[in-house]
């Protein structure tokens, strides 16, 4: 038999690589992008600025940021064949399936952008720019509407809202989504980012790596928790029922989504920021129902289980108030996280080593082969 080996289920606490992109201080409740605290970035920066930081390892100058904004705006259009693919998708198709398929198809029409190596920065910018267009185009097509002509003067967040809703965002709406995109842009070696790096470590192309990441994010144990949170709120209905409903679920050992985290031992700093934005957007819309419900749920879960909220608890309420359909929540996550995915892929290309962990074998080793006629 093979020698016994320690097994870290889910690779928990296994240090697989070195990275300068993102640091999570789980005990201190801090999230750092390339040296900058997420609280400062959410208060003062934009998604475009954060994407530049993740890709290049430094904040841009005014000219560099203007150049990146113009470049992203110039890359938003979809090739006609990919648009036709979206039009052929069943209206009931899962948006994450559509997003995965469209990114994979893009590689066929943009082979130069997919090549591994330093040249992939062009592909990183292209994918970041075009994902809102893919998402908005499919959403409109499934409603029998035509995709919108892109507006280059709009920010990334404002264009995403327009592409989905068909209407321009006001300043508060655009800023709320901009902050949400900043908060979701990276989170170290989460499952989808690790999947992207594993694919890149084989020297596969950037678009294949991002396709792997999208497929991983689709899984409900990674993406989709904020959708479950909103379903819970609809089930509860009014704040006075929160205690009853949540305690009954806990008594049945049901998981309340939006709480706890593999890394954070205190409150997820992203949840702290989104809690404030849930209230701010709710006040602006004259609808604090979601915020009030979430505060009640948060209180019950913390009192009963000692769990803190994570980023998913409040993000769905912000998206709902902004007019984003529930089944687009996880694709919007991808629209943000693609900046981090591509930054990690670029980093992987710079220090390439095939990612190949070892499994602890628990099966037999001394079986004797018998011809099929003798097996009964």
Residue pairs with C-beta under 8 A, 6 or more apart in sequence:
1 365
2 360
2 361
2 365
4 360
5 358
5 360
7 360
8 14
10 262
11 357
12 262
16 189
16 194
16 355
16 357
17 189
17 197
17 351
17 355
18 351
19 188
19 189
19 344
19 347
20 34
20 57
20 347
21 33
21 34
21 54
21 186
21 188
21 340
21 343
21 344
21 347
22 31
22 32
22 33
22 34
22 186
22 187
22 188
22 340
23 30
23 31
23 32
23 188
24 30
24 31
24 32
24 187
24 188
24 263
24 264
25 31
25 32
26 261
26 263
26 264
26 265
26 266
27 265
27 266
28 266
29 264
29 266
29 267
29 268
29 269
30 37
30 38
30 269
31 37
31 38
31 187
31 269
31 270
32 38
33 41
33 50
33 53
33 54
33 185
33 186
34 53
34 54
34 57
34 58
36 53
36 59
38 182
38 183
38 269
38 270
38 273
39 269
39 273
41 49
41 50
41 53
41 182
42 179
42 182
42 183
42 273
45 53
45 59
45 182
46 155
46 156
46 178
46 182
47 155
47 156
47 157
47 178
47 181
47 182
47 185
47 336
47 339
48 65
48 68
48 69
48 72
48 155
48 156
49 59
49 60
49 65
50 181
50 182
50 185
50 339
51 68
51 128
51 185
51 339
52 59
52 60
52 64
52 65
52 68
53 59
53 60
54 185
54 186
54 339
54 340
54 343
55 121
55 124
55 125
55 339
55 342
55 343
55 346
60 68
68 125
69 155
70 152
71 125
71 129
72 125
72 128
72 129
72 156
73 129
73 150
73 152
73 153
73 154
73 159
74 129
74 152
75 125
75 126
75 129
75 130
76 129
76 130
76 132
76 133
76 150
76 152
76 159
77 130
77 133
77 150
78 86
78 102
78 130
78 133
78 134
78 137
78 147
79 106
79 109
79 110
81 105
81 109
82 102
82 105
82 106
82 109
82 134
83 137
83 147
85 101
85 102
85 105
86 98
86 102
86 134
86 137
86 138
86 141
87 141
89 98
89 101
89 138
89 141
89 142
91 141
91 142
92 142
93 138
93 142
94 218
94 327
95 135
95 138
95 139
95 327
95 328
95 330
95 331
96 214
96 217
96 218
96 223
96 330
96 331
96 334
97 218
98 134
98 138
99 131
99 134
99 135
99 138
99 214
99 331
99 334
100 211
100 214
100 215
100 218
102 134
102 138
103 127
103 131
103 134
103 207
103 210
103 211
103 214
104 207
104 208
104 211
106 126
106 127
106 130
106 207
107 114
107 205
107 207
107 208
107 211
110 123
110 126
110 207
112 119
112 122
113 120
113 122
113 123
113 126
113 206
113 207
114 120
114 123
114 205
114 206
114 207
114 208
115 123
115 205
115 206
116 200
116 203
116 204
116 205
116 206
116 349
117 349
118 346
118 349
118 350
120 205
120 206
120 342
120 345
120 346
120 349
121 346
123 205
123 206
123 207
123 342
124 206
124 339
124 342
124 343
124 345
124 346
127 206
127 207
127 210
127 338
127 342
128 156
128 338
128 339
128 342
129 156
131 331
131 334
131 335
131 338
132 156
132 159
132 160
132 163
132 164
132 335
133 147
133 150
133 163
135 160
135 163
135 164
135 328
135 331
135 332
135 335
136 147
136 148
136 160
136 162
136 163
136 164
137 147
137 163
139 163
139 164
139 325
139 328
140 146
140 147
140 148
140 163
140 166
141 147
145 166
147 163
148 162
148 163
148 166
150 159
150 163
151 159
151 162
154 162
154 168
155 174
155 178
156 178
156 181
157 169
157 174
157 175
157 177
157 178
157 181
158 168
158 169
158 174
158 177
160 177
160 181
160 332
160 335
161 167
161 168
161 169
161 173
161 174
161 177
161 322
161 323
161 324
162 168
162 169
164 323
164 324
164 325
164 328
165 323
165 324
169 177
169 322
172 280
172 281
172 284
173 281
173 322
176 277
176 280
176 281
176 318
176 322
177 318
177 322
179 273
179 274
179 277
180 274
180 277
180 315
180 318
180 319
180 332
180 336
181 335
181 336
182 336
183 270
183 273
183 274
183 311
183 315
183 336
184 270
184 311
184 315
184 333
184 336
184 337
185 336
185 337
185 339
185 340
186 193
186 337
186 339
186 340
186 343
186 344
187 193
187 337
187 340
188 263
189 197
190 222
191 216
191 217
191 219
191 221
191 222
192 213
192 214
192 216
192 217
192 222
192 223
192 337
192 341
193 213
193 337
193 340
193 341
193 344
194 216
195 212
195 213
195 215
195 216
196 209
196 210
196 212
196 213
196 341
196 344
196 345
197 209
197 344
197 345
197 348
197 355
198 212
198 355
199 208
199 209
199 212
199 345
200 206
200 209
200 344
200 345
200 348
200 349
201 348
201 352
201 353
201 354
201 355
202 354
203 352
206 342
206 345
209 341
209 345
210 338
210 341
210 342
210 345
213 334
213 337
213 338
213 341
214 334
216 222
217 223
217 330
217 333
217 334
217 337
218 224
218 330
220 228
223 330
223 333
223 334
224 329
224 330
225 257
225 258
225 310
225 312
226 257
226 258
226 312
226 313
226 315
226 316
226 319
226 329
227 316
227 326
227 327
227 329
227 330
228 257
228 258
229 257
229 258
229 294
229 312
229 313
229 316
229 317
230 290
230 316
230 317
230 320
230 326
230 329
232 245
232 256
232 257
232 297
233 290
233 293
233 294
233 297
233 317
235 245
236 242
236 245
236 246
236 293
236 297
238 293
239 292
239 293
239 295
239 296
242 293
242 296
242 297
242 300
243 296
243 300
246 256
246 297
246 300
246 301
246 304
247 300
247 304
249 256
250 256
250 301
250 304
250 305
256 297
256 301
256 307
257 312
257 313
258 297
258 309
258 310
258 312
258 313
258 314
259 301
259 305
259 307
259 308
259 309
259 310
259 313
260 307
260 308
260 310
261 268
261 308
261 310
264 308
264 310
266 308
267 308
267 309
268 308
268 309
268 310
268 311
270 310
270 311
271 308
271 309
271 310
271 311
271 313
271 314
274 311
274 313
274 314
274 315
274 318
275 294
275 309
275 313
275 314
277 314
277 318
278 290
278 291
278 294
278 314
278 317
278 318
278 321
279 288
279 291
281 318
281 321
281 322
282 288
282 289
282 290
282 291
282 317
282 321
285 321
287 321
290 317
290 320
290 321
291 317
294 313
294 314
294 317
297 313
298 309
298 313
301 307
302 308
315 329
316 326
316 329
319 326
319 328
319 329
319 332
320 326
324 332
